[in-house]
Amino acid sequence: MIPLPPPTANEHRQKTLRSQLEEMGDRLEANERRIVQLENTLHGVARVTGDITVTHPCFKCDRSLLLIREGMLYCPCCHYRQTV
């Protein structure tokens, strides 16, 4: 049996990068699942309360979804308000 030569620095780097990429892919999938769970929960809470509607991302900050309550659009993040 002939022993295999030790891996080159480039092969080692590629293996490390593949491993890191796989780990990042796993984390991305987990984060995507978590976002869907949070969106479903938020819509469920809004539906149960009956007086809040969840809409699209805030026009001003884009960091939160706008809520509609009592004829008013409201961003819980930047406190943007506008009548509907």
C-alpha angles and dihedrals in degrees: 000000000000114000117236117245116253115267116268122240089255093053090048091050092049091050091050092048091049090052092049091047091051091049091050090049090053091049091048092052091049091050092049090052090048092051091051090049091051093047091050091048093049092050089047093052091048090050093049094049088049096203101074128072123195113219138167132318117296114273091218108042105008089211097109142026115257119247125213117212129160092350094308129112110220134183112208090201107051096012093238109169134190134160116246 
